[in-house]
């Protein structure tokens, strides 16, 4: 366990940041799963409606460093590519 005042503070900040990142990652994973489920069910229109929401959530997660910008871009690209097919 941290002993110095500054390391105690950093440990607390890390816990808070980790929790925030978990929530953001979870939201992005859930919306991507919903889109993929809609695509496999054949409901392309519904998936197209959800895509802007997914793009927004992924961009916000990447902006706050919950996920990398490249990863967010790759996920959006692959979702858009599957919707075009």
Secondary structure, DSSP 8 states (H G I E B T S, - for coil): ---SHHHHHHHHHHHHHHHHHHHHHHHHHHHHHHHHHHHHHT-HHHHHHHHHHHHHHHHHHHHTTSS-HHHHHHHHHHHHHHHH-
